[in-house]
Amino acid sequence: MKKEKRSAMSRRNFLASSAKATAASAIAMSGFPTIVPASVFGPNSPSNTINIGQIGIGRIARQHDLPSTMKYDDARVIALADFDGNRQDSGKKFIEDYYAKKTGQANYVDVKRYDDYKELLMNKDIDAVIISTPDHWHAQTAVEAAFAGKHIYCQKPTSLTIEEGRAMSDMIRKTNVVFQLGSQQRSLDPWPQFKKACELVRNGRIGKLQRVEVGLPGDPPGGKAECMPIPSRLNYDAWLGSTPYIYYTLDRVHSQTDVNSRPGWLRMEQFGAGMITGWGVHHIDIAHWGMGTEYTGPIEAEAMSVVFPKTDLWNVHGDFEVQMKYAMGATMVVNGKFPNGIKFIGDKGWIFCTRSGGGATSTDPVANAKSRGFEASDPKLWDAVIGPNEIHLYSSPEQHRNWLDCIKNKKPNISPIEVAHRSCSACLVAHAAMKMNGQKLYWDPVKEQFKNNAEANKLLSRPQRYPYGTSYIQQKHKTANA
């Protein structure tokens, strides 16, 4: 016990003494709490471990985010938060069993559990958080984590609306925490073909880029809609968050017996937009990378052949096509009929890239591909070498590794918040076009508004149910710092 206390004291003393004044003053000048995160590291630090809190511990956390983080020796998950008590129980066991197997120490970590993530954020031993919640909880949780000085790894999509995405981006950049989007297609492990394709496109190997075709998987309609008793250990009101209160039914939320199954909320417009943001953020992010439009968005959007279920519980879009024009001259076409992936088409050839080996989780709705995930009009393009004077895109070994490295070395990371927001906002512009019955929409990517279309601009935000939502949190902290 004495040894543990001395170790903890040593860590606190080190972190306090090594905190840089510039980081603290930047936060203070912005009007935010002057919290110096515990993750201020020097090159010869006596403690090089990043303590992490896991927020939301369902399918994507267990099959992807946690294993992809806990495998690194300089990361240690010490806490979790979830609105479902049953998931807390099994999640704690999942993390502790992982570490016991990895280290050979049965009591390597005693994971602290929280019913409310706000309490987790108050734990000063936590340096960073992984947000693996349902989509409608991404933005608020990230904003509050930034206020608390925690670095953030967040699952896509970034936000439920463009308005809360903009608030999220502004807040995270002001607090100067490292934000990484779970857009793992940018990193070399496990899919180097995406970077390769984008570099070839950016360097003109297929000529002038004219068209980008994005194919997305789909989600079927269905779901049982009968009213059911709320499970005793699920804080359902909090789980609904900023979205309207509605009666509980199992297929609206997640399974109470199989944590690895695909949850029903993914197919509910109350909590997201469907595959246009679900996988759309992944593929449109890569499209933006290849197009060189990471910090902007489309200028026109028009949808056709859109199908929305009218009688089923699961009501996200079905078949659709959206065409979006960009100021740099290319047109992006997104639908569910193209092969799953991204096809760049230039005036001298084309390149197609997709995931090889399947999705990030076992229940992703995409078949396992046996190819390397790269095809081209000229097969020799795969072996093409990018010259020293050509465009070289950011090289990241693996998405979670890159996040950890950038927390420590303070360098820019591969999927920062503004890039993440722009990928998501393009998807939400497409979704707005799907809602506007074939009208062509004209988008201003600087003002982030539709031009001369009041009805479309109503889709940029949603009412937020008190006391949840980014608007409430922003006002709360503004009042506290007045």
KELUMSE-246592 format. One line per 4 residues: number of its first residue (from 1); their letters; for each residue x, y, z of C-alpha. Coordinates in nm, 2 decimals. Each point is the difference from the previous one (the first is absolute). Example, Ala and Ser with C-alpha at 12.3 -4.5 7.8 and 13.67 -1.06 7.14 Angstrom:
BEGIN
1	AS	1.23/-0.45/0.78 | 0.14/0.34/-0.07 .
This chain:
BEGIN
1	MKKE	0.00/0.00/0.00 | 0.28/0.24/0.09 | 0.17/-0.08/-0.33 | -0.32/0.07/-0.19 .
5	KRSA	-0.04/0.34/0.18 | 0.36/0.10/-0.08 | -0.05/-0.09/-0.36 | -0.32/0.20/-0.03 .
9	MSRR	0.16/0.29/0.17 | 0.30/-0.02/-0.23 | -0.24/0.01/-0.30 | -0.19/0.30/0.13 .
13	NFLA	0.32/0.19/0.09 | 0.14/-0.07/-0.34 | -0.31/0.11/-0.19 | -0.03/0.32/0.21 .
17	SSAK	0.37/0.10/-0.06 | 0.00/-0.08/-0.37 | -0.32/0.18/-0.09 | 0.09/0.27/-0.25 .
21	ATAA	-0.12/0.35/0.07 | -0.10/0.05/-0.36 | -0.26/-0.28/0.01 | -0.15/0.14/0.32 .
25	SAIA	-0.01/0.36/-0.12 | -0.15/-0.10/-0.34 | -0.30/-0.15/0.18 | -0.02/0.28/0.26 .
29	MSGF	0.00/0.27/-0.28 | -0.28/-0.19/-0.17 | -0.22/0.03/0.31 | 0.01/-0.37/0.08 .
33	PTIV	0.10/-0.17/0.32 | 0.38/0.01/0.05 | 0.03/-0.37/0.02 | 0.35/-0.13/-0.10 .
37	PASV	-0.07/-0.35/-0.12 | 0.20/-0.28/0.15 | 0.13/-0.10/-0.34 | 0.27/0.27/-0.02 .
41	FGPN	0.30/-0.22/-0.08 | 0.37/0.07/-0.04 | 0.24/-0.21/-0.21 | 0.16/-0.15/0.31 .
45	SPSN	-0.32/-0.02/0.21 | 0.01/-0.23/0.30 | -0.36/-0.09/-0.08 | -0.09/-0.05/-0.36 .
49	TINI	-0.34/-0.16/0.05 | -0.32/0.16/-0.13 | -0.29/-0.08/0.23 | -0.32/-0.03/-0.20 .
53	GQIG	-0.37/0.00/0.09 | -0.24/-0.19/-0.23 | -0.34/0.17/-0.06 | -0.25/-0.24/-0.14 .
57	IGRI	0.09/-0.37/0.00 | -0.20/-0.18/-0.26 | 0.08/-0.17/-0.32 | 0.24/0.24/-0.16 .
61	ARQH	0.19/0.06/0.32 | 0.06/-0.37/0.07 | 0.06/-0.12/-0.35 | 0.21/0.30/-0.12 .
65	DLPS	0.08/0.30/0.22 | 0.11/-0.18/0.31 | 0.21/-0.28/-0.15 | 0.16/0.25/-0.24 .
69	TMKY	0.11/0.22/0.30 | 0.07/-0.25/0.28 | 0.25/-0.19/-0.22 | 0.24/0.30/0.05 .
73	DDAR	0.21/-0.01/0.31 | -0.01/0.38/0.05 | -0.38/0.01/0.02 | -0.20/-0.13/0.30 .
77	VIAL	-0.38/0.00/0.02 | -0.08/0.07/0.36 | -0.37/0.10/0.00 | -0.32/-0.04/-0.20 .
81	ADFD	-0.34/0.17/-0.01 | -0.33/-0.13/-0.14 | -0.37/0.08/0.06 | -0.06/-0.38/0.00 .
85	GNRQ	0.10/-0.17/0.33 | 0.02/-0.34/-0.16 | 0.25/0.13/-0.26 | 0.20/0.15/0.28 .
89	DSGK	0.03/-0.35/0.17 | 0.10/-0.18/-0.32 | 0.22/0.29/-0.12 | 0.20/0.01/0.32 .
93	KFIE	0.06/-0.38/-0.03 | 0.09/0.04/-0.37 | 0.27/0.26/0.07 | 0.14/-0.18/0.31 .
97	DYYA	0.01/-0.34/-0.17 | 0.18/0.15/-0.30 | 0.27/0.15/0.22 | 0.03/-0.31/0.21 .
101	KKTG	0.07/-0.21/-0.31 | 0.23/0.26/-0.14 | 0.21/0.06/0.31 | -0.04/-0.33/0.19 .
105	QANY	-0.11/0.21/0.30 | -0.35/-0.08/0.12 | -0.04/0.34/0.17 | 0.19/0.21/-0.24 .
109	VDVK	-0.28/0.26/-0.01 | -0.31/0.06/0.21 | -0.24/0.18/-0.25 | -0.20/0.27/0.16 .
113	RYDD	-0.37/0.00/-0.11 | -0.22/0.31/-0.04 | -0.37/0.03/-0.06 | 0.06/0.35/-0.14 .
117	YKEL	0.29/0.09/-0.23 | 0.01/0.35/0.16 | 0.13/-0.16/0.32 | 0.27/-0.19/-0.21 .
121	LMNK	0.11/0.34/-0.15 | 0.05/0.13/0.35 | 0.26/-0.26/0.07 | 0.34/0.18/-0.02 .
125	DIDA	0.19/-0.33/-0.05 | -0.16/-0.04/-0.34 | 0.19/0.16/-0.28 | -0.22/-0.09/-0.30 .
129	VIIS	-0.33/-0.16/-0.09 | -0.13/-0.22/-0.28 | -0.36/0.08/-0.10 | -0.18/-0.30/-0.14 .
133	TPDH	-0.35/0.10/0.08 | -0.30/0.01/-0.23 | 0.02/0.28/-0.26 | -0.23/0.24/0.18 .
137	WHAQ	0.24/0.01/0.29 | 0.33/0.07/-0.18 | -0.01/0.38/-0.01 | -0.11/0.08/0.35 .
141	TAVE	0.24/-0.25/0.16 | 0.29/0.13/-0.21 | -0.07/0.37/0.09 | -0.01/-0.09/0.37 .
145	AAFA	0.31/-0.21/-0.03 | 0.18/0.30/-0.16 | -0.12/0.23/0.28 | 0.15/-0.25/0.25 .
149	GKHI	0.34/0.00/-0.19 | -0.03/-0.36/-0.11 | 0.14/-0.11/-0.34 | -0.27/-0.17/-0.21 .
153	YCQK	-0.03/-0.29/-0.24 | -0.35/0.00/-0.14 | -0.19/-0.24/-0.21 | -0.16/0.14/-0.32 .
157	PTSL	-0.22/0.17/-0.09 | 0.12/0.31/0.17 | -0.34/0.15/0.07 | -0.38/-0.04/-0.04 .
161	TIEE	-0.03/0.34/-0.17 | 0.23/0.25/-0.18 | -0.07/0.26/0.27 | 0.11/-0.21/0.29 .
165	GRAM	0.30/-0.12/-0.21 | 0.11/0.36/-0.05 | -0.03/0.06/0.38 | 0.19/-0.31/0.07 .
169	SDMI	0.29/0.09/-0.24 | 0.03/0.36/0.13 | 0.00/-0.12/0.36 | 0.26/-0.27/-0.04 .
173	RKTN	0.24/0.23/-0.19 | -0.03/0.26/0.26 | 0.09/-0.24/0.28 | 0.29/-0.14/-0.20 .
177	VVFQ	-0.07/-0.36/0.09 | 0.10/-0.27/-0.25 | -0.32/-0.13/-0.18 | 0.02/-0.30/-0.23 .
181	LGSQ	-0.30/-0.12/-0.20 | -0.04/-0.38/-0.04 | 0.06/0.03/-0.37 | 0.25/-0.29/-0.01 .
185	QRSL	-0.01/-0.02/-0.38 | 0.26/0.28/0.00 | 0.26/-0.21/0.19 | 0.22/-0.26/-0.16 .
189	DPWP	-0.10/-0.28/0.24 | -0.21/-0.18/-0.11 | -0.08/0.17/-0.34 | 0.30/0.17/-0.17 .
193	QFKK	-0.19/0.01/-0.33 | -0.20/0.31/0.09 | 0.31/0.22/0.05 | 0.16/-0.14/-0.31 .
197	ACEL	-0.31/0.08/-0.21 | -0.03/0.35/0.13 | 0.37/0.08/-0.06 | -0.03/-0.13/-0.36 .
201	VRNG	-0.31/0.22/-0.06 | 0.16/0.31/0.17 | 0.30/-0.04/-0.22 | -0.20/-0.02/-0.33 .
205	RIGK	0.07/-0.36/-0.08 | -0.36/-0.03/-0.14 | 0.01/0.35/-0.16 | -0.25/0.27/0.11 .
209	LQRV	-0.24/-0.13/0.25 | -0.36/0.02/-0.14 | -0.22/-0.23/0.20 | 0.01/-0.20/0.33 .
213	EVGL	-0.24/-0.29/0.06 | -0.07/-0.10/0.36 | -0.18/-0.33/0.06 | -0.15/-0.06/0.34 .
217	PGDP	-0.14/-0.32/0.17 | -0.37/0.01/0.11 | -0.21/-0.07/0.30 | -0.33/-0.18/-0.03 .
221	PGGK	-0.34/0.13/0.13 | -0.18/-0.18/0.27 | 0.01/0.00/0.38 | -0.27/-0.09/0.26 .
225	AECM	-0.18/0.32/0.12 | -0.20/-0.12/0.30 | 0.04/0.19/0.33 | 0.21/-0.20/0.26 .
229	PIPS	0.10/0.05/0.36 | 0.33/0.19/0.03 | 0.28/-0.24/0.12 | 0.07/0.06/0.37 .
233	RLNY	0.37/0.08/-0.05 | -0.04/0.23/-0.30 | -0.01/0.37/0.06 | -0.23/0.04/-0.30 .
237	DAWL	-0.07/0.38/0.04 | 0.38/0.07/0.00 | 0.05/-0.24/-0.29 | -0.25/0.20/-0.21 .
241	GSTP	0.20/0.31/0.08 | -0.08/0.31/-0.20 | -0.25/-0.19/-0.23 | -0.38/0.01/0.07 .
245	YIYY	-0.13/-0.24/0.27 | -0.18/-0.30/-0.15 | -0.11/-0.33/0.15 | 0.25/-0.28/0.04 .
249	TLDR	0.01/-0.30/-0.23 | 0.30/-0.23/-0.03 | 0.05/0.04/-0.37 | 0.03/0.38/0.05 .
253	VHSQ	0.31/-0.04/0.23 | 0.22/-0.30/0.02 | -0.01/-0.37/0.10 | -0.01/-0.08/0.37 .
257	TDVN	0.16/-0.34/-0.06 | 0.24/0.03/-0.29 | 0.24/0.30/0.03 | 0.16/-0.08/-0.34 .
261	SRPG	-0.32/0.01/-0.21 | -0.08/0.29/-0.23 | -0.21/0.24/0.21 | -0.34/0.13/-0.11 .
265	WLRM	0.09/0.37/0.06 | 0.22/-0.01/-0.31 | -0.31/-0.02/-0.21 | -0.20/0.27/0.17 .
269	EQFG	-0.01/0.36/-0.13 | -0.04/0.12/0.36 | 0.36/-0.10/0.07 | 0.17/0.03/-0.34 .
273	AGMI	-0.05/0.03/-0.37 | 0.07/-0.36/-0.10 | 0.27/-0.12/-0.23 | 0.05/0.34/-0.16 .
277	TGWG	0.18/0.10/0.32 | 0.08/-0.36/0.13 | 0.23/-0.11/-0.27 | -0.03/0.32/-0.20 .
281	VHHI	0.23/0.18/0.23 | 0.27/-0.26/-0.06 | -0.02/0.00/-0.38 | -0.07/0.37/-0.05 .
285	DIAH	0.30/0.07/0.23 | 0.22/-0.19/-0.24 | -0.17/0.17/-0.29 | 0.09/0.34/0.15 .
289	WGMG	0.35/-0.12/0.06 | 0.05/-0.09/-0.36 | -0.18/0.31/-0.13 | 0.19/0.24/0.23 .
293	TEYT	-0.32/0.13/0.15 | 0.05/-0.09/0.37 | -0.07/0.34/0.13 | -0.30/0.09/-0.22 .
297	GPIE	-0.30/-0.17/-0.14 | -0.24/-0.02/-0.30 | -0.16/0.30/-0.16 | -0.30/-0.18/-0.14 .
301	AEAM	-0.19/-0.31/0.10 | -0.30/-0.18/-0.17 | -0.16/-0.33/0.09 | -0.21/-0.24/-0.20 .
305	SVVF	-0.16/-0.34/0.04 | -0.02/0.03/0.38 | -0.19/-0.26/0.20 | -0.09/0.06/0.36 .
309	PKTD	-0.20/-0.27/0.18 | -0.34/0.13/0.11 | -0.14/-0.27/0.22 | 0.30/-0.17/0.17 .
313	LWNV	0.17/0.09/0.33 | 0.34/0.02/-0.18 | -0.05/0.30/-0.21 | 0.34/0.11/-0.14 .
317	HGDF	0.03/0.03/-0.38 | 0.00/-0.30/-0.23 | 0.10/0.03/-0.37 | 0.12/0.35/-0.11 .
321	EVQM	0.23/0.19/-0.22 | 0.15/0.34/0.08 | 0.22/0.21/-0.23 | 0.22/0.27/0.15 .
325	KYAM	0.21/0.25/-0.20 | 0.32/0.15/0.15 | 0.16/0.33/-0.09 | 0.32/-0.18/-0.12 .
329	GATM	-0.20/-0.13/-0.29 | -0.08/-0.36/0.09 | -0.34/-0.16/0.06 | -0.05/-0.25/0.28 .
333	VVNG	-0.28/-0.26/-0.05 | -0.10/-0.20/0.31 | -0.24/-0.30/0.00 | -0.05/-0.35/0.11 .
337	KFPN	0.03/-0.16/-0.34 | 0.36/0.07/-0.07 | 0.25/-0.26/0.14 | 0.08/0.09/0.37 .
341	GIKF	0.30/0.23/-0.02 | 0.13/0.31/-0.18 | 0.07/0.03/-0.37 | 0.19/0.30/-0.13 .
345	IGDK	-0.05/0.06/-0.37 | 0.23/0.24/-0.19 | 0.04/0.09/-0.37 | 0.28/-0.25/-0.03 .
349	GWIF	-0.11/-0.30/0.21 | -0.16/-0.11/0.33 | 0.09/-0.15/0.34 | -0.24/-0.19/0.23 .
353	CTRS	0.08/-0.07/0.37 | -0.19/-0.19/0.26 | 0.06/-0.19/0.32 | 0.17/-0.34/-0.04 .
357	GGGA	-0.10/-0.26/0.25 | -0.33/0.15/0.11 | -0.11/0.26/0.25 | 0.12/0.12/0.34 .
361	TSTD	-0.24/-0.22/0.19 | -0.15/-0.35/-0.07 | -0.35/0.15/-0.05 | 0.09/0.27/-0.25 .
365	PVAN	-0.23/-0.05/-0.30 | 0.27/-0.06/-0.26 | 0.13/-0.32/-0.15 | 0.35/-0.10/0.06 .
369	AKSR	0.21/0.09/-0.30 | 0.28/-0.23/-0.11 | 0.18/0.25/-0.22 | 0.25/0.26/0.12 .
373	GFEA	-0.27/0.26/-0.03 | 0.16/0.19/-0.28 | -0.09/0.00/-0.37 | 0.10/0.23/-0.28 .
377	SDPK	-0.04/0.06/-0.37 | 0.38/-0.06/-0.02 | 0.09/-0.29/0.24 | 0.36/0.14/0.01 .
381	LWDA	-0.12/0.29/0.21 | 0.02/-0.21/0.32 | 0.37/-0.02/-0.05 | 0.05/0.37/-0.09 .
385	VIGP	0.24/0.19/0.22 | -0.08/0.35/0.13 | 0.30/0.21/-0.08 | 0.18/0.22/0.26 .
389	NEIH	-0.14/0.32/-0.16 | -0.36/-0.13/-0.02 | -0.28/0.02/0.26 | 0.05/-0.23/0.29 .
393	LYSS	-0.30/-0.04/0.22 | 0.02/-0.05/0.38 | 0.13/-0.34/0.09 | -0.16/-0.16/0.31 .
397	PEQH	0.08/-0.36/0.10 | -0.33/-0.06/0.18 | -0.28/0.24/0.10 | 0.01/-0.06/0.38 .
401	RNWL	0.39/-0.01/0.00 | 0.00/0.33/-0.18 | -0.23/0.15/0.26 | 0.22/-0.12/0.29 .
405	DCIK	0.32/0.13/-0.17 | -0.15/0.34/-0.07 | -0.12/0.04/0.36 | 0.37/-0.06/0.10 .
409	NKKP	0.19/0.19/-0.27 | -0.26/0.29/-0.05 | 0.02/-0.04/-0.37 | -0.30/0.02/-0.23 .
413	NISP	-0.19/-0.33/-0.04 | -0.15/-0.16/-0.31 | -0.37/0.05/0.07 | -0.04/0.33/0.19 .
417	IEVA	-0.33/0.15/0.10 | -0.05/0.25/-0.29 | 0.07/-0.27/-0.26 | -0.23/-0.23/0.18 .
421	HRSC	-0.28/0.26/0.01 | 0.04/0.07/-0.37 | -0.04/-0.37/-0.08 | -0.31/-0.02/0.21 .
425	SACL	-0.15/0.32/-0.12 | 0.03/-0.11/-0.37 | -0.20/-0.31/0.10 | -0.26/0.22/0.18 .
429	VAHA	-0.03/0.23/-0.31 | -0.07/-0.32/-0.20 | -0.26/-0.11/0.26 | -0.17/0.35/-0.02 .
433	AMKM	-0.02/-0.04/-0.38 | -0.16/-0.34/0.05 | -0.26/0.17/0.22 | -0.08/0.28/-0.25 .
437	NGQK	-0.18/-0.21/-0.26 | 0.23/0.05/-0.29 | 0.07/0.37/0.04 | 0.35/0.11/-0.09 .
441	LYWD	0.16/0.15/0.30 | 0.28/0.26/-0.01 | 0.24/-0.02/0.29 | 0.24/0.26/0.13 .
445	PVKE	0.28/-0.20/0.17 | 0.14/0.32/0.16 | -0.32/0.12/0.17 | -0.12/-0.36/0.03 .
449	QFKN	-0.35/0.09/-0.12 | -0.22/-0.07/-0.30 | -0.04/0.29/-0.23 | -0.36/0.15/-0.02 .
453	NAEA	-0.17/-0.31/0.13 | -0.15/0.04/0.35 | -0.15/-0.35/0.01 | 0.33/-0.16/-0.07 .
457	NKLL	0.17/0.22/0.27 | -0.24/-0.14/0.25 | 0.17/-0.33/-0.04 | 0.34/0.14/0.13 .
461	SRPQ	-0.11/-0.04/0.36 | -0.25/-0.19/0.22 | -0.18/0.10/0.31 | 0.20/-0.12/0.31 .
465	RYPY	-0.18/-0.14/0.30 | 0.10/0.17/0.32 | 0.22/-0.06/0.19 | 0.19/-0.18/-0.28 .
469	GTSY	0.17/0.13/-0.32 | 0.29/0.21/-0.11 | -0.19/0.32/0.03 | -0.08/-0.05/0.37 .
473	IQQK	0.36/-0.10/0.07 | 0.14/0.30/-0.18 | -0.23/0.23/0.19 | 0.07/-0.17/0.33 .
477	HKTA	0.38/0.05/-0.03 | -0.04/0.35/-0.14 | -0.20/0.10/0.31 | 0.25/-0.18/0.23 .
481	NA	0.29/0.20/-0.15 | -0.17/0.34/-0.02 .
